Amino acid sequence: EVQLLESGGGLVQPGGSLRLSCAVSGFTFSSYAMSWVRQAPGKGLEWVSGISGRGDNTYYADSVKGRLSISRDNSKNTVYLQMNSLRAEDTAVYYCAKVLGYYYDSSGYHPNNDFDYWGQGTLVTVSS
Amino acid sequence: EIVLTQSPATLSLSPGDRATLSCRASQSVSSYLAWYQQRPGQAPRLLIYDTSNRATGIPARFSGSGSGTDFTLAISSLEPEDFAVYYCQQRTNWQYTFGQGTKLEIK
């Protein structure tokens, strides 16, 4: 059974830092890219960052570039989100998500990076 | 940035009705369009990927269609558990955007 468990959320002052963790089980972690997606209270979903299976490629939304940093430790089956220079608008539930990876159909092999498993989320509140 | 616009914002229907949700992209996303369901207090759940492929465990009453800039999620006969918020999402070169959501509520 695939499981993703986020931790590390909490209350932090503007300008502060926080590191989120997402521990996974139930699949070959190093074979799949991972992402973080956030949801501000009462709002929609916003993709934040992604990382390749080996960790050699990282991707960021423009809104967080330079302040948030994604990494992973494949020996610990864990993906991280280091959050610096936090702002009030970073207040949200942060979900980690696994990408589907690939699928086969009648026309052959297809890579796919949509999110087929999600954690339960961890709340980050940026406030003084 | 590719903007996804979902309509309607709210859809009021009864169990057993057919639901049709729309998602329009500001530029072509080819077939790289997914749909998610989110129930209150829960994480999103993948329903449809690459326009029309149902994710594992998703009932056949859910179907997706479209291409380019216009996409549709259809639910053939609504069950009580289908009343939730639905989001479309596109992926282009590792930049993802979501629509603002359609709330499907009980009439």
gemmi code that builds the backbone of each chain (N, CA, C; Angstrom):
import gemmi

chains = {
    "A": [
        ("GLU", (0.837, -1.186, 0.000), (0.000, 0.000, 0.000), (0.882, 1.249, 0.000)),
        ("VAL", (0.601, 2.145, -0.936), (1.351, 3.398, -1.018), (0.909, 4.336, 0.108)),
        ("GLN", (1.889, 4.870, 0.809), (1.606, 5.830, 1.879), (2.593, 6.993, 1.795)),
        ("LEU", (2.088, 8.207, 2.015), (2.903, 9.401, 2.082), (2.515, 10.127, 3.364)),
        ("LEU", (3.490, 10.481, 4.178), (3.217, 11.106, 5.465), (4.071, 12.354, 5.621)),
        ("GLU", (3.401, 13.504, 5.567), (4.099, 14.773, 5.736), (4.244, 15.127, 7.216)),
        ("SER", (5.276, 15.895, 7.506), (5.486, 16.420, 8.856), (6.296, 17.705, 8.756)),
        ("GLY", (6.350, 18.432, 9.877), (7.192, 19.618, 9.926), (6.459, 20.933, 9.857)),
        ("GLY", (5.161, 20.886, 9.634), (4.408, 22.139, 9.571), (4.278, 22.787, 10.943)),
        ("GLY", (3.805, 24.014, 10.961), (3.610, 24.719, 12.217), (3.511, 26.213, 12.005)),
        ("LEU", (3.575, 26.935, 13.106), (3.493, 28.395, 13.085), (4.904, 28.985, 13.021)),
        ("VAL", (5.112, 29.901, 12.097), (6.423, 30.539, 11.947), (6.207, 32.016, 11.656)),
        ("GLN", (7.127, 32.834, 12.108), (7.017, 34.278, 11.886), (7.433, 34.636, 10.462)),
        ("PRO", (6.900, 35.738, 9.942), (7.353, 36.206, 8.620), (8.865, 36.364, 8.592)),
        ("GLY", (9.464, 35.893, 7.497), (10.916, 35.913, 7.372), (11.591, 34.673, 7.917)),
        ("GLY", (10.843, 33.840, 8.594), (11.402, 32.644, 9.201), (11.552, 31.484, 8.231)),
        ("SER", (12.010, 30.352, 8.781), (12.267, 29.158, 7.982), (11.580, 27.946, 8.584)),
        ("LEU", (11.380, 26.949, 7.738), (10.742, 25.708, 8.149), (11.178, 24.642, 7.157)),
        ("ARG", (11.312, 23.400, 7.631), (11.596, 22.303, 6.717), (10.512, 21.250, 6.840)),
        ("LEU", (9.862, 20.979, 5.724), (8.845, 19.937, 5.672), (9.483, 18.633, 5.204)),
        ("SER", (8.950, 17.527, 5.720), (9.395, 16.204, 5.308), (8.195, 15.395, 4.839)),
        ("CYS", (8.458, 14.468, 3.935), (7.419, 13.554, 3.466), (8.038, 12.174, 3.368)),
        ("ALA", (7.663, 11.302, 4.292), (8.170, 9.935, 4.310), (7.202, 9.043, 3.554)),
        ("VAL", (7.744, 8.223, 2.663), (6.884, 7.406, 1.807), (7.191, 5.935, 1.987)),
        ("SER", (6.226, 5.114, 1.613), (6.400, 3.673, 1.619), (5.451, 3.068, 0.606)),
        ("GLY", (5.727, 1.802, 0.254), (4.813, 1.077, -0.619), (5.158, 1.115, -2.091)),
        ("PHE", (6.260, 1.801, -2.465), (6.688, 1.806, -3.862), (8.198, 2.065, -3.900)),
        ("THR", (8.790, 1.843, -5.047), (10.228, 2.051, -5.220), (10.480, 3.551, -5.371)),
        ("PHE", (10.800, 4.170, -4.274), (10.847, 5.629, -4.171), (11.742, 6.265, -5.233)),
        ("SER", (12.919, 5.720, -5.422), (13.890, 6.341, -6.315), (13.467, 6.305, -7.782)),
        ("SER", (12.440, 5.547, -8.098), (11.989, 5.430, -9.482), (10.980, 6.503, -9.874)),
        ("TYR", (10.559, 7.303, -8.913), (9.480, 8.250, -9.184), (9.837, 9.669, -8.771)),
        ("ALA", (9.502, 10.610, -9.644), (9.561, 12.005, -9.268), (8.507, 12.299, -8.204)),
        ("MET", (8.750, 13.347, -7.453), (7.837, 13.765, -6.387), (7.612, 15.268, -6.494)),
        ("SER", (6.512, 15.721, -5.928), (6.196, 17.144, -5.937), (5.585, 17.578, -4.614)),
        ("TRP", (5.595, 18.888, -4.412), (4.845, 19.520, -3.328), (3.785, 20.418, -3.964)),
        ("VAL", (2.580, 20.318, -3.428), (1.448, 21.131, -3.877), (0.838, 21.750, -2.623)),
        ("ARG", (0.472, 23.018, -2.689), (-0.101, 23.659, -1.508), (-1.505, 24.173, -1.768)),
        ("GLN", (-2.206, 24.407, -0.660), (-3.579, 24.901, -0.729), (-3.803, 25.883, 0.411)),
        ("ALA", (-3.913, 27.156, 0.077), (-4.207, 28.167, 1.082), (-5.608, 27.932, 1.644)),
        ("PRO", (-5.868, 28.368, 2.872), (-7.175, 28.117, 3.503), (-8.336, 28.586, 2.635)),
        ("GLY", (-9.235, 27.667, 2.305), (-10.413, 27.990, 1.515), (-10.156, 28.269, 0.046)),
        ("LYS", (-8.939, 28.003, -0.417), (-8.558, 28.305, -1.795), (-8.269, 27.038, -2.594)),
        ("GLY", (-7.822, 27.237, -3.832), (-7.534, 26.124, -4.710), (-6.114, 25.602, -4.553)),
        ("LEU", (-5.748, 24.718, -5.470), (-4.457, 24.043, -5.423), (-3.408, 24.820, -6.206)),
        ("GLU", (-2.186, 24.822, -5.689), (-1.060, 25.480, -6.351), (0.151, 24.561, -6.296)),
        ("TRP", (0.669, 24.180, -7.464), (1.900, 23.407, -7.506), (3.062, 24.296, -7.086)),
        ("VAL", (3.946, 23.734, -6.260), (5.045, 24.498, -5.683), (6.398, 24.084, -6.258)),
        ("SER", (6.656, 22.763, -6.254), (7.994, 22.307, -6.610), (7.972, 20.825, -6.954)),
        ("GLY", (8.962, 20.381, -7.737), (9.076, 18.977, -8.070), (10.539, 18.562, -8.153)),
        ("ILE", (10.771, 17.262, -8.053), (12.131, 16.739, -8.100), (12.117, 15.387, -8.796)),
        ("SER", (13.113, 15.144, -9.616), (13.207, 13.880, -10.336), (13.532, 12.735, -9.388)),
        ("GLY", (13.416, 11.523, -9.884), (13.625, 10.343, -9.056), (15.016, 10.259, -8.449)),
        ("ARG", (16.022, 10.632, -9.222), (17.390, 10.585, -8.722), (17.777, 11.855, -7.975)),
        ("GLY", (16.915, 12.854, -8.057), (17.200, 14.102, -7.358), (18.092, 15.057, -8.125)),
        ("ASP", (18.397, 14.750, -9.378), (19.326, 15.593, -10.123), (18.642, 16.719, -10.895)),
        ("ASN", (17.322, 16.719, -10.897), (16.576, 17.808, -11.527), (15.503, 18.313, -10.577)),
        ("THR", (15.460, 19.616, -10.403), (14.453, 20.237, -9.541), (13.709, 21.318, -10.318)),
        ("TYR", (12.474, 21.559, -9.891), (11.597, 22.472, -10.607), (10.807, 23.288, -9.579)),
        ("TYR", (10.547, 24.555, -9.926), (9.868, 25.445, -8.982), (8.851, 26.330, -9.692)),
        ("ALA", (7.788, 26.644, -8.971), (6.878, 27.688, -9.427), (7.571, 29.036, -9.253)),
        ("ASP", (7.256, 29.968, -10.116), (7.885, 31.289, -10.042), (7.641, 31.954, -8.683)),
        ("SER", (6.500, 31.669, -8.068), (6.119, 32.324, -6.811), (7.014, 31.933, -5.641)),
        ("VAL", (7.777, 30.837, -5.781), (8.592, 30.360, -4.668), (10.073, 30.263, -5.023)),
        ("LYS", (10.407, 30.529, -6.280), (11.782, 30.376, -6.728), (12.705, 31.259, -5.901)),
        ("GLY", (13.804, 30.660, -5.433), (14.774, 31.395, -4.638), (14.496, 31.369, -3.141)),
        ("ARG", (13.314, 30.953, -2.745), (12.974, 30.901, -1.310), (12.733, 29.474, -0.835)),
        ("LEU", (12.198, 28.627, -1.677), (11.926, 27.237, -1.321), (12.876, 26.334, -2.087)),
        ("SER", (13.258, 25.231, -1.436), (14.211, 24.306, -2.040), (13.768, 22.877, -1.770)),
        ("ILE", (13.652, 22.097, -2.822), (13.225, 20.706, -2.700), (14.452, 19.803, -2.764)),
        ("SER", (14.407, 18.723, -2.009), (15.484, 17.730, -2.048), (14.901, 16.385, -1.663)),
        ("ARG", (15.685, 15.343, -1.812), (15.231, 14.010, -1.433), (16.402, 13.178, -0.977)),
        ("ASP", (16.110, 12.202, -0.112), (17.097, 11.235, 0.342), (16.523, 9.859, 0.013)),
        ("ASN", (17.007, 9.268, -1.059), (16.438, 7.992, -1.495), (16.775, 6.852, -0.546)),
        ("SER", (17.797, 7.010, 0.280), (18.114, 5.976, 1.267), (17.120, 6.004, 2.427)),
        ("LYS", (16.441, 7.139, 2.589), (15.463, 7.281, 3.682), (14.035, 7.346, 3.160)),
        ("ASN", (13.851, 7.206, 1.850), (12.503, 7.279, 1.250), (11.770, 8.549, 1.687)),
        ("THR", (12.481, 9.662, 1.630), (11.915, 10.917, 2.132), (12.224, 12.069, 1.176)),
        ("VAL", (11.230, 12.921, 0.980), (11.408, 14.147, 0.210), (11.201, 15.327, 1.156)),
        ("TYR", (11.953, 16.387, 0.916), (11.951, 17.541, 1.806), (11.584, 18.815, 1.057)),
        ("LEU", (11.086, 19.784, 1.803), (10.885, 21.125, 1.263), (11.427, 22.111, 2.289)),
        ("GLN", (12.565, 22.709, 1.971), (13.149, 23.737, 2.820), (12.529, 25.076, 2.437)),
        ("MET", (11.940, 25.733, 3.425), (11.200, 26.966, 3.178), (11.881, 28.109, 3.929)),
        ("ASN", (12.410, 29.068, 3.209), (13.084, 30.233, 3.791), (12.342, 31.514, 3.431)),
        ("SER", (12.655, 32.571, 4.167), (12.063, 33.900, 3.902), (10.554, 33.807, 3.732)),
        ("LEU", (9.928, 33.141, 4.675), (8.494, 32.877, 4.557), (7.667, 34.147, 4.670)),
        ("ARG", (6.578, 34.147, 3.908), (5.657, 35.280, 3.856), (4.261, 34.830, 4.267)),
        ("ALA", (3.419, 35.777, 4.604), (2.045, 35.441, 4.991), (1.340, 34.650, 3.885)),
        ("GLU", (1.639, 34.974, 2.630), (0.971, 34.277, 1.521), (1.458, 32.843, 1.320)),
        ("ASP", (2.442, 32.408, 2.084), (2.869, 31.009, 2.051), (2.019, 30.150, 2.993)),
        ("THR", (1.144, 30.773, 3.758), (0.256, 30.027, 4.651), (-0.635, 29.097, 3.846)),
        ("ALA", (-0.549, 27.802, 4.143), (-1.287, 26.808, 3.361), (-1.090, 25.425, 3.966)),
        ("VAL", (-1.920, 24.506, 3.527), (-1.648, 23.085, 3.731), (-0.726, 22.649, 2.593)),
        ("TYR", (0.360, 22.006, 2.960), (1.334, 21.534, 1.974), (1.201, 20.018, 1.838)),
        ("TYR", (0.933, 19.595, 0.614), (0.814, 18.175, 0.306), (2.044, 17.712, -0.472)),
        ("CYS", (2.550, 16.536, -0.148), (3.500, 15.910, -1.069), (2.717, 14.935, -1.937)),
        ("ALA", (3.207, 14.759, -3.138), (2.495, 13.939, -4.100), (3.479, 13.148, -4.959)),
        ("LYS", (3.097, 11.938, -5.239), (3.898, 11.061, -6.094), (3.391, 11.190, -7.524)),
        ("VAL", (4.297, 11.182, -8.491), (3.843, 11.206, -9.876), (3.503, 9.792, -10.336)),
        ("LEU", (2.598, 9.710, -11.282), (2.181, 8.413, -11.798), (3.347, 7.682, -12.457)),
        ("GLY", (4.170, 8.405, -13.191), (5.384, 7.836, -13.781), (5.214, 7.483, -15.251)),
        ("TYR", (4.437, 6.459, -15.495), (4.248, 6.034, -16.879), (3.039, 5.110, -16.934)),
        ("TYR", (2.540, 4.904, -18.153), (1.498, 3.903, -18.355), (1.597, 3.400, -19.778)),
        ("TYR", (0.949, 2.279, -19.988), (0.889, 1.675, -21.319), (-0.568, 1.651, -21.774)),
        ("ASP", (-0.759, 1.910, -23.061), (-2.062, 1.662, -23.650), (-1.845, 1.060, -25.044)),
        ("SER", (-2.891, 1.037, -25.842), (-2.816, 0.391, -27.157), (-1.795, 1.053, -28.069)),
        ("SER", (-1.453, 2.323, -27.777), (-0.485, 3.016, -28.633), (0.921, 2.990, -28.050)),
        ("GLY", (1.117, 2.291, -26.932), (2.453, 2.093, -26.409), (2.706, 2.718, -25.055)),
        ("TYR", (3.974, 3.111, -24.845), (4.456, 3.643, -23.557), (4.261, 5.156, -23.509)),
        ("HIS", (3.804, 5.636, -22.337), (3.582, 7.065, -22.172), (4.126, 7.517, -20.817)),
        ("PRO", (5.077, 8.421, -20.782), (5.468, 9.000, -19.491), (4.357, 9.923, -18.994)),
        ("ASN", (4.223, 9.997, -17.685), (3.142, 10.830, -17.126), (3.543, 11.325, -15.752)),
        ("ASN", (3.461, 12.614, -15.545), (3.830, 13.224, -14.268), (2.652, 13.802, -13.511)),
        ("ASP", (1.446, 13.289, -13.755), (0.319, 13.681, -12.916), (0.455, 12.994, -11.559)),
        ("PHE", (-0.344, 13.438, -10.588), (-0.138, 13.039, -9.193), (-1.130, 11.965, -8.771)),
        ("ASP", (-0.648, 10.721, -8.657), (-1.574, 9.636, -8.381), (-1.717, 9.298, -6.899)),
        ("TYR", (-0.795, 9.717, -6.056), (-0.933, 9.529, -4.613), (-0.524, 10.810, -3.898)),
        ("TRP", (-1.279, 11.138, -2.863), (-1.062, 12.353, -2.082), (-0.988, 11.997, -0.605)),
        ("GLY", (-0.216, 12.785, 0.135), (-0.249, 12.673, 1.581), (-1.463, 13.391, 2.138)),
        ("GLN", (-1.579, 13.409, 3.458), (-2.739, 14.035, 4.107), (-2.526, 15.541, 4.322)),
        ("GLY", (-1.283, 15.995, 4.108), (-0.980, 17.420, 4.193), (-0.484, 17.847, 5.563)),
        ("THR", (0.297, 18.926, 5.572), (0.761, 19.524, 6.814), (0.560, 21.036, 6.711)),
        ("LEU", (0.025, 21.637, 7.762), (-0.348, 23.051, 7.735), (0.827, 23.934, 8.131)),
        ("VAL", (1.135, 24.900, 7.296), (2.139, 25.914, 7.586), (1.412, 27.251, 7.742)),
        ("THR", (1.619, 27.895, 8.874), (1.003, 29.190, 9.141), (2.105, 30.218, 9.365)),
        ("VAL", (2.122, 31.243, 8.529), (3.123, 32.301, 8.640), (2.430, 33.536, 9.202)),
        ("SER", (2.758, 33.853, 10.451), (2.077, 34.957, 11.122), (2.906, 35.427, 12.306)),
        ("SER", (2.799, 36.707, 12.593), (3.488, 37.243, 13.757), (2.575, 37.245, 14.976)),
    ],
    "B": [
        ("GLU", (2.554, 31.676, -18.284), (1.861, 30.658, -17.495), (0.525, 30.312, -18.163)),
        ("ILE", (0.247, 29.039, -18.247), (-1.029, 28.592, -18.820), (-2.105, 28.692, -17.749)),
        ("VAL", (-3.165, 29.412, -18.061), (-4.278, 29.598, -17.126), (-5.396, 28.628, -17.509)),
        ("LEU", (-5.915, 27.937, -16.502), (-7.055, 27.047, -16.692), (-8.289, 27.681, -16.059)),
        ("THR", (-9.366, 27.758, -16.819), (-10.610, 28.341, -16.337), (-11.682, 27.270, -16.325)),
        ("GLN", (-12.214, 26.995, -15.128), (-13.245, 25.979, -14.984), (-14.627, 26.607, -14.923)),
        ("SER", (-15.586, 25.914, -15.488), (-16.974, 26.364, -15.416), (-17.904, 25.165, -15.311)),
        ("PRO", (-19.052, 25.348, -14.596), (-19.341, 26.533, -13.790), (-18.550, 26.514, -12.486)),
        ("ALA", (-18.617, 27.595, -11.719), (-17.960, 27.615, -10.421), (-18.667, 26.673, -9.451)),
        ("THR", (-19.977, 26.646, -9.542), (-20.795, 25.767, -8.710), (-21.843, 25.094, -9.592)),
        ("LEU", (-22.053, 23.812, -9.348), (-23.031, 23.034, -10.108), (-23.938, 22.334, -9.100)),
        ("SER", (-25.213, 22.632, -9.167), (-26.179, 22.059, -8.230), (-27.008, 21.006, -8.944)),
        ("LEU", (-26.850, 19.772, -8.529), (-27.539, 18.648, -9.155), (-28.025, 17.676, -8.091)),
        ("SER", (-28.797, 16.694, -8.523), (-29.338, 15.677, -7.616), (-28.678, 14.340, -7.893)),
        ("PRO", (-28.645, 13.460, -6.879), (-28.147, 12.099, -7.131), (-28.896, 11.467, -8.295)),
        ("GLY", (-28.130, 10.779, -9.159), (-28.709, 10.183, -10.353), (-28.597, 11.057, -11.583)),
        ("ASP", (-28.378, 12.360, -11.410), (-28.220, 13.262, -12.553), (-26.871, 13.030, -13.222)),
        ("ARG", (-26.768, 13.562, -14.439), (-25.498, 13.586, -15.159), (-24.848, 14.947, -14.941)),
        ("ALA", (-23.541, 14.937, -14.640), (-22.805, 16.180, -14.433), (-21.787, 16.366, -15.558)),
        ("THR", (-21.680, 17.612, -16.022), (-20.687, 17.949, -17.037), (-19.911, 19.176, -16.570)),
        ("LEU", (-18.597, 18.994, -16.375), (-17.725, 20.053, -15.895), (-16.746, 20.415, -17.006)),
        ("SER", (-16.482, 21.715, -17.146), (-15.633, 22.177, -18.236), (-14.348, 22.802, -17.730)),
        ("CYS", (-13.324, 22.713, -18.539), (-12.020, 23.301, -18.244), (-11.451, 23.828, -19.552)),
        ("ARG", (-11.132, 25.119, -19.562), (-10.585, 25.736, -20.769), (-9.196, 26.284, -20.473)),
        ("ALA", (-8.241, 25.982, -21.349), (-6.862, 26.439, -21.186), (-6.588, 27.673, -22.034)),
        ("SER", (-5.720, 28.536, -21.537), (-5.398, 29.784, -22.243), (-4.547, 29.537, -23.487)),
        ("GLN", (-3.937, 28.371, -23.587), (-3.242, 27.931, -24.794), (-3.239, 26.411, -24.795)),
        ("SER", (-2.899, 25.821, -25.911), (-2.994, 24.374, -26.029), (-2.117, 23.653, -24.999)),
        ("VAL", (-2.700, 22.634, -24.382), (-1.963, 21.762, -23.468), (-1.889, 20.354, -24.040)),
        ("SER", (-2.139, 20.248, -25.342), (-2.171, 18.942, -25.999), (-3.183, 18.049, -25.272)),
        ("SER", (-2.763, 16.867, -24.838), (-3.674, 16.000, -24.087), (-3.281, 15.924, -22.614)),
        ("TYR", (-2.386, 16.838, -22.164), (-1.828, 16.754, -20.819), (-2.730, 17.429, -19.782)),
        ("LEU", (-3.921, 16.867, -19.653), (-4.924, 17.447, -18.774), (-5.430, 16.356, -17.832)),
        ("ALA", (-5.426, 16.667, -16.541), (-5.878, 15.729, -15.518), (-7.026, 16.345, -14.721)),
        ("TRP", (-7.776, 15.480, -14.064), (-8.872, 15.908, -13.188), (-8.690, 15.266, -11.819)),
        ("TYR", (-8.967, 16.062, -10.776), (-8.891, 15.596, -9.404), (-10.203, 15.896, -8.686)),
        ("GLN", (-10.515, 15.043, -7.723), (-11.659, 15.257, -6.843), (-11.134, 15.548, -5.447)),
        ("GLN", (-11.711, 16.525, -4.772), (-11.334, 16.795, -3.391), (-12.586, 16.909, -2.539)),
        ("ARG", (-12.693, 16.008, -1.589), (-13.782, 16.063, -0.609), (-13.320, 16.900, 0.576)),
        ("PRO", (-14.255, 17.466, 1.339), (-13.868, 18.335, 2.465), (-12.935, 17.623, 3.439)),
        ("GLY", (-11.847, 18.308, 3.791), (-10.914, 17.779, 4.760), (-10.012, 16.670, 4.256)),
        ("GLN", (-10.071, 16.395, 2.953), (-9.257, 15.319, 2.384), (-8.282, 15.859, 1.347)),
        ("ALA", (-7.274, 15.064, 1.054), (-6.355, 15.388, -0.028), (-7.046, 15.160, -1.377)),
        ("PRO", (-6.563, 15.805, -2.419), (-7.116, 15.532, -3.744), (-6.880, 14.078, -4.145)),
        ("ARG", (-7.738, 13.614, -5.054), (-7.636, 12.253, -5.576), (-7.638, 12.333, -7.095)),
        ("LEU", (-6.676, 11.662, -7.714), (-6.604, 11.651, -9.170), (-7.751, 10.837, -9.743)),
        ("LEU", (-8.507, 11.443, -10.664), (-9.598, 10.753, -11.339), (-9.210, 10.349, -12.759)),
        ("ILE", (-8.734, 11.333, -13.520), (-8.475, 11.195, -14.948), (-7.099, 11.779, -15.256)),
        ("TYR", (-6.307, 11.077, -16.053), (-5.031, 11.624, -16.506), (-4.949, 11.570, -18.023)),
        ("ASP", (-4.139, 12.447, -18.572), (-4.008, 12.568, -20.025), (-5.377, 12.565, -20.716)),
        ("THR", (-6.229, 13.447, -20.262), (-7.536, 13.753, -20.841), (-8.616, 12.722, -20.579)),
        ("SER", (-8.300, 11.436, -20.790), (-9.391, 10.459, -20.816), (-9.102, 9.133, -20.131)),
        ("ASN", (-7.969, 9.006, -19.468), (-7.607, 7.738, -18.820), (-8.029, 7.751, -17.359)),
        ("ARG", (-8.863, 6.799, -16.981), (-9.266, 6.727, -15.578), (-8.133, 6.179, -14.724)),
        ("ALA", (-7.923, 6.808, -13.570), (-6.904, 6.332, -12.635), (-7.377, 5.039, -11.972)),
        ("THR", (-6.450, 4.360, -11.346), (-6.747, 3.089, -10.688), (-7.869, 3.240, -9.676)),
        ("GLY", (-8.866, 2.366, -9.772), (-9.951, 2.362, -8.804), (-11.058, 3.369, -9.046)),
        ("ILE", (-10.964, 4.147, -10.101), (-11.989, 5.162, -10.383), (-13.142, 4.514, -11.146)),
        ("PRO", (-14.373, 4.720, -10.664), (-15.531, 4.073, -11.317), (-15.737, 4.538, -12.758)),
        ("ALA", (-16.357, 3.670, -13.526), (-16.569, 3.942, -14.954), (-17.541, 5.085, -15.206)),
        ("ARG", (-18.269, 5.530, -14.183), (-19.192, 6.650, -14.401), (-18.441, 7.966, -14.635)),
        ("PHE", (-17.137, 7.985, -14.321), (-16.307, 9.167, -14.578), (-15.643, 9.016, -15.954)),
        ("SER", (-15.749, 10.044, -16.777), (-15.092, 10.015, -18.071), (-14.580, 11.404, -18.427)),
        ("GLY", (-13.480, 11.434, -19.171), (-12.899, 12.689, -19.598), (-12.761, 12.731, -21.105)),
        ("SER", (-12.839, 13.954, -21.653), (-12.695, 14.124, -23.094), (-12.132, 15.503, -23.385)),
        ("GLY", (-11.777, 15.715, -24.664), (-11.280, 17.015, -25.100), (-9.906, 16.931, -25.716)),
        ("SER", (-9.398, 18.078, -26.112), (-8.040, 18.188, -26.632), (-7.707, 19.658, -26.836)),
        ("GLY", (-6.421, 19.955, -26.846), (-5.997, 21.324, -27.111), (-6.299, 22.276, -25.971)),
        ("THR", (-7.419, 22.976, -26.053), (-7.762, 23.968, -25.030), (-9.085, 23.700, -24.318)),
        ("ASP", (-9.894, 22.781, -24.795), (-11.207, 22.556, -24.204), (-11.381, 21.111, -23.759)),
        ("PHE", (-11.718, 20.957, -22.487), (-11.800, 19.639, -21.872), (-13.064, 19.532, -21.029)),
        ("THR", (-13.522, 18.280, -20.881), (-14.753, 18.018, -20.135), (-14.579, 16.805, -19.249)),
        ("LEU", (-15.083, 16.926, -18.021), (-15.231, 15.780, -17.128), (-16.720, 15.514, -17.020)),
        ("ALA", (-17.114, 14.279, -17.285), (-18.516, 13.902, -17.173), (-18.674, 12.828, -16.103)),
        ("ILE", (-19.727, 12.954, -15.326), (-20.100, 11.929, -14.351), (-21.498, 11.480, -14.744)),
        ("SER", (-21.638, 10.223, -15.135), (-22.853, 9.786, -15.820), (-24.076, 9.757, -14.914)),
        ("SER", (-23.919, 9.296, -13.700), (-25.045, 9.205, -12.769), (-24.497, 9.455, -11.364)),
        ("LEU", (-24.806, 10.609, -10.814), (-24.166, 11.042, -9.575), (-24.538, 10.165, -8.383)),
        ("GLU", (-23.502, 9.774, -7.653), (-23.673, 9.094, -6.385), (-23.478, 10.115, -5.251)),
        ("PRO", (-24.002, 9.846, -4.064), (-23.848, 10.814, -2.957), (-22.393, 11.194, -2.683)),
        ("GLU", (-21.474, 10.266, -2.861), (-20.064, 10.545, -2.568), (-19.378, 11.388, -3.647)),
        ("ASP", (-20.061, 11.669, -4.759), (-19.466, 12.449, -5.837), (-19.565, 13.956, -5.591)),
        ("PHE", (-20.338, 14.361, -4.592), (-20.500, 15.792, -4.340), (-19.249, 16.291, -3.613)),
        ("ALA", (-18.483, 17.100, -4.311), (-17.131, 17.490, -3.893), (-16.677, 18.627, -4.799)),
        ("VAL", (-15.423, 19.016, -4.640), (-14.826, 20.008, -5.532), (-13.926, 19.285, -6.533)),
        ("TYR", (-13.993, 19.706, -7.786), (-13.220, 19.096, -8.858), (-12.266, 20.128, -9.460)),
        ("TYR", (-11.027, 19.705, -9.644), (-10.002, 20.569, -10.218), (-9.447, 19.935, -11.494)),
        ("CYS", (-9.250, 20.748, -12.522), (-8.455, 20.308, -13.653), (-7.026, 20.799, -13.459)),
        ("GLN", (-6.087, 20.145, -14.113), (-4.665, 20.474, -13.959), (-3.940, 20.159, -15.261)),
        ("GLN", (-3.050, 21.062, -15.663), (-2.241, 20.790, -16.847), (-0.773, 20.687, -16.442)),
        ("ARG", (-0.013, 19.979, -17.229), (1.420, 19.872, -16.971), (2.153, 20.133, -18.292)),
        ("THR", (3.021, 21.102, -18.261), (3.798, 21.439, -19.447), (5.211, 21.719, -18.994)),
        ("ASN", (6.142, 20.860, -19.407), (7.557, 21.064, -19.090), (7.773, 21.329, -17.603)),
        ("TRP", (7.173, 20.512, -16.798), (7.320, 20.588, -15.350), (6.874, 21.932, -14.777)),
        ("GLN", (5.917, 22.542, -15.405), (5.192, 23.663, -14.820), (3.709, 23.284, -14.837)),
        ("TYR", (3.151, 23.194, -13.644), (1.777, 22.743, -13.500), (0.899, 23.927, -13.115)),
        ("THR", (-0.300, 23.958, -13.638), (-1.305, 24.874, -13.116), (-2.622, 24.123, -12.947)),
        ("PHE", (-3.381, 24.589, -11.955), (-4.694, 24.036, -11.660), (-5.772, 25.065, -12.003)),
        ("GLY", (-6.941, 24.571, -12.352), (-8.091, 25.450, -12.440), (-8.534, 25.859, -11.044)),
        ("GLN", (-9.459, 26.792, -10.980), (-9.913, 27.320, -9.691), (-10.910, 26.400, -9.000)),
        ("GLY", (-11.372, 25.380, -9.693), (-12.270, 24.402, -9.096), (-13.729, 24.606, -9.445)),
        ("THR", (-14.454, 23.501, -9.514), (-15.914, 23.500, -9.635), (-16.467, 22.748, -8.437)),
        ("LYS", (-17.338, 23.414, -7.695), (-17.980, 22.761, -6.557), (-19.258, 22.098, -7.031)),
        ("LEU", (-19.335, 20.792, -6.867), (-20.534, 20.034, -7.218), (-21.327, 19.821, -5.937)),
        ("GLU", (-22.484, 20.468, -5.861), (-23.266, 20.415, -4.628), (-24.625, 19.771, -4.867)),
        ("ILE", (-25.196, 19.266, -3.776), (-26.497, 18.612, -3.858), (-27.590, 19.665, -3.960)),
        ("LYS", (-28.456, 19.476, -4.959), (-29.567, 20.392, -5.172), (-30.695, 20.136, -4.183)),
    ],
}
model = gemmi.Model(1)
for chain_id, residues in chains.items():
    chain = gemmi.Chain(chain_id)
    for i, (resn, *xyz) in enumerate(residues, 1):
        res = gemmi.Residue()
        res.name, res.seqid = resn, gemmi.SeqId(i, " ")
        for name, pos in zip(("N", "CA", "C"), xyz):
            atom = gemmi.Atom()
            atom.name, atom.element = name, gemmi.Element(name[0])
            atom.pos, atom.b_iso = gemmi.Position(*pos), 0.0
            res.add_atom(atom)
        chain.add_residue(res)
    model.add_chain(chain)
structure = gemmi.Structure()
structure.add_model(model)
structure.setup_entities()
